[in-house]
Every structure is written in C-alpha cells, then in structure tokens.
C-alpha cells in the first residue's frame, strides 16, 4: 500500500508499506516537492505492487503536497491566462476549440469564475505577491472610530 508523507526537510515522499516478520515497514519509492508524472513513474518503477496514479494524487492532496496539473490542464490554464490578458486566438482554432469544448456539456461559467480566469495560470509566487499586496492594502485602509453613542435604541432583555 502506497502513501504520501511530509519529510523534515519539507519535501514529500511516496512510501510503500509492507508486512515483515519484524513488523510493518515502509520504504521510500520517490521524493518530490510537487507531485508530477515523473515522480509517479519513479514510484511505480520501484513499487512491489501496481500503483494507481489517481490514488497517489488524492493521497498527496491529503498530505498537503502540491500536485502538478495534467498536460491538458496546464495548456488550458495557459490559454485562459493569455486570453484574459487580451491575446487573440486564430479564428479557425477558436471554432475548433469551441466545438471540442462544447461536446463536454459542462455547465455555464459564473461571472466570478470568468473574472478569476486571469489567475488560473499564475504561479504560486505570483499569487503570493498578490496576496501580500492585498494584505498591505488592507493594512493601509484607515480605521473609522466607532461613535460612543449609537442612534439605534439599546436592546434590553427583561423578565418574560
């Protein structure tokens, strides 16, 4: 049985547990910072039992490990990011993409998801910088002092 665990160095390991006469033991199949196809291939090559890549991805997410998107997801994120920044697609390619994507019959996209499309291909560093900027902005917003007395009548609890 394979599982993913965090090491003291901050990396993650795919490990395989097995039963021995001396008790349960585990051995490292692969070490990674981000679970990608290469790490899964290395682990599969060393594993005694067949590994399910989807189960490994779920185990990595449970352990808090970053999981690299698949090739198609990576290409879709790149395309969406470029489109959100104003780049244009060749009209013929656009029609072919629309035809291919409409066959999947996925539901409508919300306005908030459409607005976030510029960030789907952003790196962890870019997202971190944006978050830091947002936190600095929140710190810069002046606080308004609350008035000492409220114009709204006070609610009092009384005997029922």
N, C-alpha and C positions, 0 to 999 in steps of 0.2 A: 504494500500500500504506500503510495507516494503522498507527501505533504510538503508545504512550504513554510519555512520558518525564518525569522529575522536573526542575523548574527550580531555579535557585539560590535563589529566594525561598521554596521549599518547596511550591509549587503543582505541579500536574501539567498536562501538555499532551497533547492528541491531535494528532499531527502526521501529515502525509501526505508520503511521499517520491515523487519523480518524477525521471525522467532528462531532462537538458537537454544541449544541445551543450557547455556548460561543465562538465558532470559532474553527479553526483547532487545534488539539492537537496531540502530539506524545508520545509514551511510549516505554521504553526500553524492548526489548524482550530477548536480550542476549548481554553480553560483552565479548570481546576476544582480544588477542594480534595477533593471527593468525587464520584465518577462517578455521575451520576444521569441520568434520562431527558432533562432539559433540555440537559445537556452533549452527550449523544449526538445530540439533534436539531440543536443548533447545528453540531456537526461534520458531520453528514450534509448539512446545507444548504450548507456551504462546500466539501464534498469534490467532487473531479472524478469519482471512481469511487464506486459504491454501497458503503456501509459495513455490516458485519454487527454488530449490537449485541452479540451473544454473543461474538464475537471481540474486540470492544473491551473487554468486561468481563474476559475472560481476560487480555488484554494489560495492563489496569490492575492486575489482581492480581499479574501477574508483575513489574510495575514497583513494587509496594508501595503502590499507591494504594487508599484506601478506596472500596468500591463500595456505593452505597445499595441497600437491598433493594427488590425489586419491590413494588408496591402490595399484592398479596395476602400476600407475606411480611411486610410491615410490619404489616398488620392481624392476621395470625396471631401475630406476636410480641407485639403489644399485648394481644391476647386472652389468650394464655398467661400473660403477666405479671400481668394483672388477676386471672385465676383463681388463680394461685399466691399472690396476696396476699389471697385469701378472697372476692373478689367472685363473685356468682352470675349465671348466665345464665337468662333466661326458659325454662321447661321446653320450650315448643314450639320455640323457637330451638335449644335444646340437641339435641332429637331431629332437627331438620333438619340441624344441623351434623354430628352423628354419622353420619347417613345419607349425607351428601355426602362425608365423610372416609373412611368405611368402603368406599366404592366405589373408592378409590385402592389398596386392598390393600397398604398399607405394612406392614412387619414390626412386631413388638412393640417397645415402648419399654422401655429398660433403666431400672433404679431410679436410676442416676446421672443419666441424661438427664432423668428426671422431677424429680429434686431440683434440677437446674440450670434448670428452667423459669422460675423467678422472675427469672433473669438474662437471658433472651432479649430482653427489651425494654429492658434497661438501656443508658444512653448510654455513650459512651466515657469521659466524665468520671466517671460513677458507678462504672464498672469500675476506672478508675484509682484512685479514692479507696479502693475496697475492697482493691485490691492494696497500696496504701500502708499501709492499716490492717493487713493481713496481714503485711507486712514488719516493721512496728513491733512486732506481737505476737511474731514470730519473734525479733526483737532483745531483747525483754523476757524471753524464756524463759531461766531461769538454766542455765548450763552445769554439768554434773557433771564433776568432775575424775576422770580415769581412775586406778584404783589402780596403784601402782607395780609390784606383782607380780600376775600372773594365777594363778588357781587351776587353770587348764587347763594340762596339760603342754605344754611347748615342743616344737614340731616341728623336728627336725633332719634336714638332708639328709646323707646319708653315702655312702660308696662303694658302688656297686651290685655 
